[in-house]
């Protein structure tokens, strides 16, 4: 005899209860899938965002603060690198290029970041339109910036990249209205000259200006001799101010490790972004493992609670099974019917939960990408399939319990 028609008939007869149980299983599974998929999307997205930042050199201090300020443009007050170390970097033959990074200003919610044209080309891989800045008051916008080429914008000053005497000089220059030509003194203007390709980083929303603009805006000179109006290197060694960070592109892998070792001194620190991210991922991984274990435990408890409810429902149908036994159905047939009934609820809920979890993770990824600027894409991988498989396997084993209860019940007891 085939148990499927009877199991299907029972599901249809109790469709509201069946849908409720499936929904509970689906939501429980979706939670675990969303956590797992989003955690992986966050890792991949943040790692890709740091790909073009080969080596970062900064003043001794927190690598995390420098990384988040430089790569993810999360403003924080960091100590400034000694200009003497910047001079050594600019003259180091192991570096393909050295890009000073300055920040602390904004246009609306978009950060204004100072650097060199070489780093813009490196980060963007060529511009999408327009050209790289060629004057102090020109800028390049990120791919997601709403500003168009030719727009003239006012810059609001901040002091996120300056500390100590540099901050005092910046405040004096801004108050005097002599920081940068143009605008109204307190709010100098820049003109958009080009747009970068999408980078999948917060720089897609940034407005990138010559590092000379950043220095001049904060009253720190331009890094060149008086009267020298060219943009970018070579800089005048004696005119260089302090910097929050310097991004270095080594000529090769050996040079990268050589530079990293050479600039880990009492006056500076050098690190690969991957070093910091690995530490963060390790902490994140521990938290994710705990969350996954708690989610799996919660899923097991939900399945157990559902099975308890199913046992109560099946108990109300004991006369149906007793009649089947009286008509000649074997105990194994009764067992198979009940097991199929329970298994159908769990497997359907798990499949629906897998799809819901994928959708939830995609929505969360999109929200985080909008908030952080880091491109993320949630995908379902083997870890998610293993999670669903573990829950289904557990559910199929636990499905045997109500099947055994019905299987072992005497016919006479069921007819009462």
Protein Blocks (a to p, Z undefined) as FASTA:
>chain_A
ZZklmmmmmmmmmmmmmmmmmmmmmmmmmmmmmmmmmmmmmmmmmmmmmmmmmbacdded
dfklmmmmmmnopacddddddfklmmmmmmpmkbmbacdddehiaehjbccddddfklmm
mmnnpafbhcddfbfkbccddfklcbdehiacdddddfklgghjllmmmmmmmmnopmbg
chjhjaccdddfbdcddehiaklmpccddfklmmmmnonajopaehiacecjdddfklpc
cdfbdcdddfblklmmmmmmmmmcfkbccddfklmmmmmmmmmmmmmmmmmmmmmmmmmm
mmmmmmmmmmmmmmmmmmmmmmmmmnopafklmmmmmmmmmmmmmmmmmmmmmmmmmmmm
mmmmmmmmmmnopacdddddfklmmmmmmmmmmmmmmmmmmmmmmmmpcfklmmZZ
